[in-house]
């Protein structure tokens, strides 16, 4: 299997993306912002199709739209009531906008399918370099905001009282999520981003008792799901995204079944590093 260059590229790409997805997704689940992450992926679809319309690589349009949306959501903060409704409306509008772009550029339809559902077996060497750079930026940014992010996530009231800028932390984190979404979309597509960014991190939170252990498990679970999914895809000729999404679901429900704790009892308020 690994004698083929496209499989080598696939394993390298999914390995890099899985680490990013596991670490960023852990905080996404812990903060209860999975719907916002889902919205970012759909909004990015409009950017990807728009980039194709003007002759740019889809990843740059996806990244631009998702990043702008993430920063916008963070800046709105708590001022906008019924945020889920507003996000849902924007999400539907973004998908409609993507459909409009496809209507005016029908030759982009094949690439649009890859954006929606992913095509990890078509990752090229230049794309590997792009994913590596984006991964380093994402992990570097996450490392910079890590301590205030943990404080704001576990004890938001106390963090605000201590002077932690909650809105700034939230905005920076959603910007990090947007970059991670753009990376994951290259592997599993915008519709299945949750397969890497939610399933493995949520499973890790069910079995880990410490934050540091949970982060390591989230990255390890994501890598295992991605690599095993690609392997199954190679030998069965099933879509890689389907295999990854299925394994992610099996992992989560398996951890949920054998965990003695409720699904929401992820971390105690005073969890130690």
C-alpha positions in Angstrom: 0.0 0.0 0.0 2.7 2.5 0.9 4.6 1.8 -2.3 2.2 4.2 -4.0 3.0 7.9 -3.8 -0.6 9.0 -3.5 -1.0 6.7 -0.4 2.2 8.2 1.1 0.7 11.7 0.5 -2.6 10.6 2.0 -1.1 9.2 5.2 1.2 12.3 5.6 -1.7 14.7 5.1 -4.2 12.9 7.4 -1.5 12.6 10.1 -0.9 16.3 10.1 -4.5 17.3 9.9 -5.6 14.7 12.5 -3.2 16.2 15.1 -4.6 19.7 14.5 -8.2 18.4 14.5 -7.8 16.5 17.7 -6.2 19.3 19.7 -8.5 22.1 18.4 -11.6 19.9 18.4 -11.0 19.0 22.1 -11.5 22.6 23.1 -14.3 23.0 20.6 -16.3 20.2 22.3 -15.3 21.3 25.8 -16.6 24.9 25.1 -19.8 23.6 23.6 -19.2 25.4 20.3 -19.5 22.4 17.9 -22.4 24.1 16.0 -20.3 27.1 15.4 -17.5 24.9 14.0 -20.1 23.2 11.8 -21.3 26.5 10.5 -17.7 27.6 9.7 -17.2 24.6 7.4 -20.4 25.3 5.5 -19.6 29.0 5.2 -16.2 27.9 3.9 -17.9 26.0 1.1 -19.1 29.3 -0.4 -15.6 30.6 -0.2 -14.2 27.5 -1.9 -16.6 27.7 -4.8 -16.1 31.4 -5.1 -12.4 30.9 -5.4 -12.9 28.3 -8.1 -15.0 30.8 -10.0 -12.2 33.4 -10.1 -9.5 30.8 -10.8 -7.9 30.4 -7.3 -7.3 27.2 -5.4 -10.4 26.3 -3.4 -8.6 26.1 -0.1 -7.8 29.8 -0.1 -11.4 30.8 -0.6 -12.5 28.3 2.1 -9.9 29.6 4.5 -10.8 33.3 3.8 -14.5 32.8 4.3 -14.2 30.6 7.4 -11.6 32.9 9.0 -13.8 35.9 8.4 -16.8 34.1 9.8 -14.9 32.9 12.8 -13.6 36.3 13.7 -17.1 37.8 13.2 -18.7 35.2 15.5 -16.1 35.9 18.2 -16.5 39.6 18.0 -20.3 39.4 18.3 -19.8 37.6 21.6 -22.8 37.5 23.9 -24.5 40.6 22.5 -26.5 38.7 19.9 -29.4 36.8 21.4 -30.5 33.6 19.9 -27.1 33.2 18.2 -27.8 29.6 17.0 -30.7 30.9 14.9 -28.6 33.6 13.4 -25.8 31.3 12.7 -28.2 28.8 11.1 -29.6 31.5 8.8 -26.1 32.6 7.7 -25.2 28.9 7.2 -28.1 28.4 4.8 -27.3 31.6 3.0 -23.6 30.5 2.6 -24.7 27.2 1.1 -27.0 29.0 -1.3 -24.2 31.3 -2.3 -22.0 28.3 -3.0 -24.7 26.9 -5.2 -25.0 30.2 -7.1 -21.2 30.1 -7.8 -21.5 26.5 -9.1 -24.4 27.6 -11.3 -22.1 30.1 -13.0 -19.1 27.8 -13.3 -20.4 24.3 -14.0 -16.9 22.9 -14.9 -16.1 23.3 -11.2 -18.7 20.6 -10.2 -16.2 17.8 -9.8 -14.0 19.8 -7.5 -17.1 20.9 -5.6 -17.8 17.3 -4.8 -14.3 16.9 -3.4 -14.9 20.0 -1.3 -18.1 18.7 0.1 -17.0 15.1 0.8 -13.2 15.2 0.6 -10.7 13.4 -1.6 -7.6 12.6 0.5 -6.2 10.2 -2.1 -5.8 13.2 -4.5 -3.5 15.2 -2.1 -0.5 16.5 -4.0 3.0 17.4 -2.7 2.3 21.1 -2.9 -0.9 20.6 -0.9 1.1 18.7 1.7 3.4 21.7 2.1 0.3 24.0 2.4 -1.2 21.8 5.1 2.1 21.6 7.0 2.3 25.4 7.1 -1.3 25.8 8.1 -0.9 23.2 10.7 2.1 24.9 12.3 0.2 28.2 12.3 -2.8 26.6 13.9 -0.8 24.8 16.6 1.4 27.9 17.3 -1.7 30.1 17.7 -3.4 27.5 19.9 -0.2 27.4 22.1 -0.2 31.2 22.5 -3.8 31.3 23.8 -3.7 27.9 25.6 -3.6 29.1 29.2 -6.2 31.9 29.0 -8.3 29.6 26.8 -8.3 26.8 29.5 -9.1 29.4 32.2 -11.9 30.9 30.2 -13.3 27.5 29.3 -13.3 25.9 32.8 -14.0 29.0 34.9 -15.4 31.8 32.7 -16.8 33.9 35.5 -13.6 33.7 37.5 -11.5 34.4 34.4 -13.5 37.5 33.7 -13.1 38.7 37.3 -9.3 38.2 37.0 -9.2 40.4 33.9 -9.0 37.7 31.2 -10.4 39.2 27.9 -13.0 36.6 27.2 -14.1 38.1 23.9 -10.6 38.4 22.6 -9.9 34.8 23.7 -13.1 33.6 22.0 -12.3 35.4 18.8 -8.8 34.1 18.6 -10.0 30.6 19.3 -12.6 30.7 16.6 -10.0 32.0 14.2 -7.9 29.0 15.0 -11.0 26.7 14.5 -11.5 28.3 11.1 -8.0 27.4 10.0 -8.4 23.9 11.3 -11.7 23.5 9.5 -10.0 24.5 6.2 -7.4 21.8 6.8 -9.9 19.1 7.7 -12.0 19.9 4.7 -9.1 18.8 2.4 -9.4 15.4 3.9 -13.0 14.6 4.7 -14.9 17.6 3.0 -16.9 20.4 4.6 -19.9 18.1 5.3 -17.8 15.6 7.3 -15.5 17.9 9.2 -17.0 16.7 12.4 -15.6 13.2 11.7 -12.2 14.4 12.8 -12.9 17.6 14.8 -15.7 16.2 17.1 -15.8 12.4 17.2 -12.2 11.7 18.4 -12.0 14.6 20.8 -15.4 13.8 22.3 -14.4 10.2 22.8 -11.2 11.3 24.5 -13.2 13.5 26.9 -15.2 10.5 27.9 -12.2 8.4 29.0 -9.6 10.9 30.1 -9.5 12.3 33.6 -6.9 15.0 33.1 -6.8 17.8 30.5 -3.3 16.9 29.3 -4.3 13.2 28.9 -7.4 14.2 27.0 -5.5 16.3 24.6 -3.0 13.5 23.8 -5.8 11.0 23.5 -7.8 13.3 21.2 -4.8 13.6 18.8 -4.1 9.9 19.0 -7.7 8.9 18.4 -7.9 11.3 15.4 -4.7 9.8 13.9 -5.9 6.3 14.4 -9.3 7.0 12.9 -7.8 8.7 9.9 -5.1 6.2 9.1 -7.3 3.1 9.7 -10.0 4.7 7.5 -7.5 5.2 4.6 -6.3 1.7 5.0 -9.8 0.2 4.9 -10.6 2.5 1.9 -7.5 1.2 0.0 -8.4 -2.5 0.4 -12.2 -2.2 0.0 -12.4 0.6 -2.6 -14.9 2.4 -0.4 -14.7 6.3 -0.1 -12.1 7.3 2.5 -14.3 9.9 4.0 -17.0 7.3 4.6 -14.6 5.0 6.3 -13.2 7.8 8.5 -16.6 9.1 9.5 -17.8 5.6 10.3 -14.8 4.8 12.5 -15.2 8.2 14.2 -18.8 7.3 15.1 -17.9 3.8 16.3 -15.1 5.2 18.4 -17.3 7.8 20.1 -20.2 5.4 20.8 -17.8 2.7 21.9 -16.3 5.1 24.5 -19.8 6.3 25.5 -21.0 2.7 26.0 -18.0 1.7 28.2 -17.6 4.9 30.1 -19.1 5.0 33.5 -19.6 8.8 33.3 -22.4 10.7 31.6 -21.6 12.3 28.3 -21.6 15.8 29.7 -19.4 15.0 32.7 -16.2 15.6 30.7 -14.0 17.5 33.1 -14.3 18.7 36.7 -14.3 22.4 37.1 -11.0 22.4 38.8 -9.2 20.0 36.4 -5.5 20.0 36.6 -3.0 20.1 33.8 
